[in-house]
Amino acid sequence: MKNLVEKLKETFESFAKDAANQMESGNKAAGQRARKVSLEIEKALKEFRKKSIEVSK
């Protein structure tokens, strides 16, 4: 579970960087990368939720 949290942290940092590049400079490629990473974050959060429930039982 610790690895999953670290992965989420790294992925979110990547998302934040690309999203900021899109907003600040209008970088379309950064926006595309941010959208792709957002899907990875969504999957990782679902996995976290699943593992969190298992641990709490």
N, C-alpha and C positions, 0 to 999 in steps of 0.2 A: 504494500500500500504506500510505503514511503517513496518507492520509485515512481509510482503513479502521480503522487503529489509533485515530485520534482519535475516530471515530464509536463504536467499541467503548467507549472510555473514557467518553465522554459518556453513552452508553446505560447503562453499568454504574452510573454515578453516580446516574442517575435511578432505576434499579432499587433500589439500596441505600437511597435516600431513602424510596421508597414502601414497601419491605419493613420498614424501621425504623418508619415510621408505623403500619403494620399491627400489628407486634409490640408497640409501646409503648402505643398508644392504642386498639387494636382497630378501627382505621379500615378498614372493609370495602372501600370504594372504592379506597383505596391498595393493598390486597391485589390487587384486580382489575387495577389498573394495573401492579403489579409482575409479575403473571403474564403480562400482555400483552407487557411489555418483555422478559421472559425468553425469549419466543419470538423476538423480534427479535435478542437477543443470540446465541441458538442459530444463527440464519441467518447472522449476521455472522461468527461463529466458523468456520462451515463455509466461508464465502467466504475468510476469512483463511487457513485451512488449504490451500485450493485454490491461492491466489495464492502462498503461501509455498513450496509444492512447485514451482510454475512458476519462481520466482526461483532456487531452489536447483539447478535443472537446468542 
